[in-house]
Amino acid sequence: MDRIRVALIGAGQRGKDVYGNYGLKYPQNIEFIAVAEPNDLKRKEFCEKHNILPENEFKTWEELLAKDKFCDAVIIATPDNTHFQPASQALRKGYHILLEKPMSNNPTECIELGRLAEKNNKVFMICHVLRYTPFYSTLKAIIEEGEIGDIMTIQHNENIGYFHFAHSFVRGNWRNSELSSPLILQKSCHDLDILLWLVGSNCTRITSFGELSYFKSERKPKEAGSRCLSCKIENECPYSAKKLYYKNIGGWPTTVITETQTVESIDKALEEGPYGRCVFECDNNVMDHQSTILEFENGVTVNFNLSAFTNKVHRTIKIMGTKGVIRGDDSMNEIEVQLFASNEKRVINPQIVAGGHGGGDTGIMGDFLSLIKSNKGKALTSAKISVESHIMAFAAEESRLNKTVVDMKDYYNNF
């Protein structure tokens, strides 16, 4: 098989700018031949970049999937609550699938997609890209080599970054769990998946605590305006939209707020759209900090913390074993191994791979295409595997809301 022929469903930031740009960079591996996208500007841009024929340009995924199967695979990068229907229909039509995470914002739909994956002999992968990064694959290799003995406990932190949180989870698409997903599912199913992979055992019990403590109306300063462009104290505010978007014209996150990357278009977006609002006057309800404790079948315990209140976007981890400790910081691309017997420290700097998520975006695309070509092997992030970490996220939210410890077996039985 030569190049894999792919249809894209959802030409937003992930679909158009990540997976689409992979196709432009590696045209020998992949050819995008169709797109479904309701936004006219985004759809037109994608079609022009990939020379898509007019008959393969669609406004909706329903129109695309109404046709008989006409390519090898589909990549689905639509909003969280619109994953299940196109994924299940594409699978029944015989397409290989790469599905953006989360699988769904509904636990029953996640479980059903896992069942469909078992029934259909197709590559069906979820975009848990961290497994494909050199950083986390190095951590996994150190653990499996037994250098630090048996894992006893892990401390893992997802530092979302104050500006990223304000953009995505206060003003942006994932600000409200009723419109998208709970924060621990949308942002942190990555982390739960990577913890499940590193521990190598299923989760048995989970409890979680979290609040929306800061980004709400009662926290708004008296002098603050409703929009950053007309706010008297904007210059003093770390969450200023002016500070974030004008300095990133042509790049993330400014490419999210308007299709046209000009000062005039950004002015209009901040004057009229959701991204110019004061962070204390939005319709957000997702947590701005959350702590989760997990117990696994093999006895490992994990403390997982996520927070908006960090100065940069990165993850840190400390893995404690019977013979030593591993400390990691993905922003520094640094892993430190310290053994108890010698007390010596060894620092590892994993290979740097181009692409977002520490090279994970590049890695998962390469594996997806390779598995289709070879028609053998197992994906690291198959839909069947990914169900577990998704249900962990739903259980954590159940625990947080009901202030209880959730037994995973009992929770599964609810579905």
C-alpha positions in Angstrom: 0.0 0.0 0.0 1.3 3.5 -0.9 0.0 6.6 0.7 -3.0 6.2 3.0 -6.0 8.1 1.7 -7.8 9.9 4.5 -11.0 12.0 5.0 -11.0 14.6 7.8 -14.1 15.2 9.8 -13.7 18.5 11.7 -11.2 21.0 10.4 -10.6 23.0 13.6 -7.3 23.6 15.4 -6.5 19.9 15.9 -7.9 18.6 12.6 -6.7 21.4 10.2 -3.6 22.6 12.0 -2.2 19.4 13.5 -3.3 16.4 11.5 -3.7 18.4 8.3 -0.2 20.0 8.6 1.2 16.5 9.2 -0.1 15.6 5.8 1.6 18.6 4.3 4.9 17.7 6.0 4.8 14.0 5.1 2.9 13.8 1.8 4.7 10.5 1.0 2.7 8.8 3.9 -0.7 10.4 3.7 -3.1 12.1 1.4 -6.2 14.0 2.6 -8.8 13.5 -0.1 -12.0 14.7 1.6 -13.2 17.0 4.4 -16.4 17.7 6.4 -16.5 21.0 8.2 -19.4 23.4 8.7 -17.3 26.5 8.9 -16.9 27.8 5.3 -13.6 29.5 5.8 -11.9 26.6 7.6 -13.3 24.1 5.0 -12.1 26.3 2.1 -8.6 26.7 3.6 -8.2 23.0 4.1 -9.4 22.2 0.6 -7.0 24.6 -1.0 -4.0 23.3 1.0 -4.8 19.7 0.2 -6.2 20.1 -3.4 -9.4 18.4 -2.4 -11.9 17.9 -5.3 -15.3 19.8 -5.0 -17.2 16.5 -4.8 -15.3 15.5 -1.7 -16.0 18.8 0.2 -18.8 18.4 2.7 -20.4 20.7 5.3 -21.4 17.8 7.6 -20.0 14.4 8.6 -23.4 12.9 7.7 -23.0 13.9 4.1 -19.5 12.5 4.0 -20.4 9.2 5.5 -23.6 8.9 3.4 -21.3 8.0 0.5 -20.0 4.5 -0.1 -16.5 3.9 1.4 -14.1 5.9 -0.8 -10.8 6.1 1.1 -8.8 4.1 3.7 -9.4 6.0 6.9 -11.1 8.9 8.7 -9.7 11.3 11.3 -12.4 12.6 13.6 -11.7 15.9 15.3 -15.1 17.3 16.0 -16.3 18.7 19.4 -16.4 16.3 22.4 -20.1 15.7 22.3 -20.2 14.8 18.6 -17.7 11.9 18.5 -19.9 8.9 19.0 -22.1 9.0 15.9 -19.5 9.6 13.2 -17.1 7.2 14.8 -19.6 4.3 15.1 -20.9 4.9 11.6 -17.4 5.1 10.1 -16.4 1.9 11.8 -19.5 0.1 10.4 -18.6 1.4 7.0 -15.2 -0.3 7.2 -13.0 2.8 7.8 -9.9 2.8 9.9 -10.3 5.6 12.5 -8.2 8.1 14.5 -10.5 9.7 17.0 -9.6 12.8 18.9 -9.9 12.5 22.7 -12.1 12.2 24.6 -13.9 9.3 22.9 -17.2 10.8 24.1 -18.5 12.9 27.0 -20.9 10.0 27.8 -19.6 6.9 29.6 -22.1 4.6 27.9 -21.0 5.8 24.5 -17.3 5.2 25.4 -18.0 1.6 26.4 -20.0 1.0 23.3 -17.2 2.3 21.1 -14.8 -0.1 22.9 -17.2 -2.9 22.1 -17.5 -1.9 18.4 -13.7 -1.8 18.3 -13.5 -5.4 19.3 -16.1 -6.5 16.8 -14.5 -4.8 13.8 -11.1 -5.7 12.5 -10.0 -2.2 11.8 -7.4 0.2 13.3 -9.4 2.3 15.8 -7.1 4.6 17.8 -7.8 7.4 20.3 -5.5 10.4 20.4 -3.8 9.7 23.7 -0.6 11.1 22.3 1.5 11.1 25.5 2.2 7.3 25.0 4.0 8.2 21.8 6.3 10.8 23.3 10.0 10.0 23.9 9.6 11.4 27.4 6.9 9.0 28.6 8.1 6.0 26.6 11.4 6.5 28.4 9.7 6.5 31.8 7.9 3.3 30.8 11.1 1.6 29.7 12.9 2.5 33.0 9.9 1.0 35.0 9.8 -2.2 33.0 13.6 -2.7 33.3 13.0 -2.9 37.1 15.7 -0.4 37.9 13.7 1.2 40.7 12.1 -2.0 41.8 8.4 -2.3 42.3 6.4 0.9 42.0 4.7 1.8 45.3 3.3 5.2 44.6 3.2 8.1 42.1 2.7 11.8 42.3 1.7 13.4 39.1 0.9 17.0 38.3 -0.8 18.5 35.3 0.1 22.2 35.3 -2.4 23.7 32.9 -0.9 27.2 32.9 -2.9 30.3 33.9 -3.1 31.7 30.3 -4.1 28.3 28.8 -6.8 27.8 31.4 -8.2 31.2 30.8 -8.2 30.7 27.0 -9.6 27.1 26.9 -11.5 26.5 30.1 -12.9 30.0 31.1 -13.5 31.7 27.8 -13.2 28.9 25.3 -14.8 25.7 24.0 -14.3 23.6 27.1 -15.4 26.2 29.7 -18.7 24.5 30.5 -19.1 20.8 31.2 -22.7 20.8 30.0 -21.5 22.0 26.6 -18.4 19.9 26.4 -16.9 17.7 29.1 -15.8 17.8 32.8 -12.2 19.2 33.0 -10.7 15.9 34.3 -12.1 14.1 31.2 -11.4 16.8 28.5 -8.0 17.9 29.7 -6.8 15.0 31.9 -7.9 11.8 30.2 -4.4 12.1 28.8 -3.0 11.9 32.3 -5.2 9.1 33.5 -4.3 7.1 30.4 -0.6 7.6 30.9 -0.8 6.7 34.6 -2.8 3.5 33.7 0.0 2.7 31.2 2.9 3.3 33.6 1.3 1.4 36.5 0.4 -1.5 34.3 -2.7 -2.4 36.3 -6.4 -1.5 36.3 -7.8 1.1 38.8 -9.9 -0.3 41.6 -11.0 2.7 43.6 -10.9 6.4 43.1 -11.8 9.6 45.0 -11.6 13.2 43.9 -11.9 16.7 45.2 -12.1 19.9 43.2 -13.7 23.4 43.0 -14.2 26.3 40.8 -12.8 28.8 43.3 -11.4 31.8 41.4 -12.9 32.3 37.9 -16.4 33.5 39.1 -18.3 36.7 39.4 -17.7 37.3 43.1 -14.0 37.4 42.5 -14.2 40.2 40.0 -12.4 43.4 41.0 -14.7 46.4 41.4 -12.7 48.4 38.8 -12.7 45.7 36.1 -14.8 46.0 32.9 -16.8 43.4 31.1 -14.3 43.1 28.3 -10.5 43.4 28.3 -10.5 46.1 25.5 -12.5 48.5 27.7 -11.2 47.5 31.1 -9.5 50.2 33.3 -7.2 47.6 35.0 -6.5 45.4 32.1 -2.8 46.2 32.2 -2.6 44.8 35.7 -4.5 41.6 35.0 -2.5 38.4 34.2 -5.6 37.1 32.3 -5.8 40.0 29.9 -6.9 38.9 26.4 -4.9 41.8 25.0 -1.7 40.4 26.5 -2.4 36.9 25.2 -3.8 37.3 21.7 -2.0 40.2 20.0 1.4 38.8 20.6 0.5 35.4 19.1 -0.9 36.5 15.7 -0.6 33.5 13.3 -0.1 31.0 16.1 -1.9 29.3 18.9 -4.1 30.5 20.7 -4.9 33.4 18.4 -5.6 31.1 15.5 -8.5 29.8 17.6 -10.4 33.1 18.1 -10.6 34.2 14.4 -9.9 32.6 11.0 -8.4 35.8 9.7 -5.1 36.6 11.5 -5.1 40.4 11.3 -5.1 43.1 14.0 -8.5 44.2 12.8 -10.0 40.7 13.0 -8.6 40.2 16.5 -10.0 43.6 17.5 -13.5 42.4 16.4 -13.1 39.0 18.0 -12.2 40.6 21.4 -15.0 43.2 21.1 -17.7 40.8 20.1 -16.7 37.2 20.8 -16.2 35.0 23.8 -12.4 35.4 24.0 -12.6 39.1 24.9 -14.7 38.6 28.0 -13.5 39.3 31.5 -12.6 35.9 33.1 -14.9 36.8 36.0 -17.9 37.2 33.7 -18.0 34.0 31.7 -20.5 31.1 31.6 -17.8 28.6 32.8 -18.4 25.9 35.4 -15.4 23.5 35.2 -13.0 23.2 38.1 -9.9 25.4 38.3 -8.1 22.9 40.5 -8.7 19.2 41.3 -7.0 16.5 43.3 -7.6 12.8 42.7 -6.4 9.7 44.5 -6.3 6.4 42.7 -5.8 2.8 43.9 -4.7 0.1 41.5 -5.1 -3.7 41.5 -1.4 -4.2 42.0 -1.4 -2.1 45.1 0.1 1.1 43.6 -1.5 4.4 44.8 -1.4 7.6 42.8 -2.0 11.2 43.7 -2.9 13.2 40.7 -3.3 17.0 40.8 -4.3 19.4 38.0 -4.3 23.2 38.4 -4.9 26.4 36.5 -2.6 28.3 38.7 0.8 27.6 37.2 3.1 29.8 35.2 3.7 27.4 32.4 2.0 24.5 30.7 3.8 21.3 31.7 3.6 18.0 33.5 5.8 16.8 36.4 5.9 13.3 37.8 7.6 11.5 40.7 7.6 7.7 40.6 8.6 6.0 43.9 9.8 2.4 43.9 11.3 -0.1 46.3 14.8 0.5 45.0 14.7 4.1 43.9 12.9 7.2 42.6 12.2 8.7 39.2 11.5 12.4 38.8 10.5 13.9 35.5 9.7 17.3 34.1 8.5 17.2 30.5 9.0 20.9 29.9 12.7 20.5 30.6 12.8 17.1 28.8 14.6 15.8 31.9 14.2 12.5 33.8 16.2 11.9 37.0 16.8 8.4 38.4 18.1 8.1 41.9 18.7 4.6 43.4 18.7 4.1 47.2 21.7 1.7 47.3 24.2 4.1 45.7 22.3 7.4 46.2 23.7 8.5 42.9 21.6 10.5 40.4 21.4 9.8 36.7 19.9 12.4 34.4 18.3 11.4 31.1 17.3 13.8 28.3 15.1 11.8 25.9 15.3 12.3 22.2 13.5 15.4 21.0 10.9 14.8 18.2 9.3 17.6 16.3 5.5 18.1 16.6 3.1 19.0 19.3 2.7 17.3 22.7 6.4 16.6 22.9 6.4 14.8 19.6 3.3 12.7 20.5 1.3 14.2 17.6 3.9 13.1 15.1 4.3 9.7 16.8 0.6 8.8 16.9 0.1 9.8 13.2 3.1 7.6 12.2 1.8 4.6 14.1 -1.7 5.0 12.8 -0.6 5.0 9.2 2.0 2.2 9.8 -0.6 -0.1 11.3 -3.0 0.5 8.4 -0.2 -0.3 5.9 1.1 -3.4 7.7 -2.3 -4.7 8.7 -0.7 -6.2 11.8 0.4 -5.2 15.2 -1.4 -3.5 18.1 -1.9 0.2 18.7 -0.8 1.7 22.0 -4.0 3.7 22.2 -6.6 1.4 20.7 -10.2 2.3 21.6 -10.5 -0.9 23.6 -7.6 0.2 25.8 -8.8 3.8 26.1 -12.1 2.9 27.6 -10.5 2.2 31.0 -9.0 5.7 31.4 -12.2 7.4 30.2 -14.3 5.5 32.8 -11.7 6.5 35.5 -12.3 10.2 34.5 -16.1 9.8 34.8 -15.7 8.0 38.1 -13.5 10.8 39.4 -16.1 13.3 38.5 -18.8 11.1 40.2 -16.7 11.1 43.3 -16.1 14.8 43.3 -19.8 15.6 42.9 -21.1 13.1 45.5 -18.1 13.3 47.9 -17.5 9.6 48.0 -15.0 6.9 47.1 -16.0 5.1 43.9 -15.5 1.4 43.5 -14.6 0.9 39.8 -16.3 -2.5 39.5 -19.5 -1.2 40.9 -19.3 1.9 38.7 -18.8 -0.2 35.6 -21.9 -2.2 36.5 -24.0 1.0 36.2 -23.5 0.8 32.4 
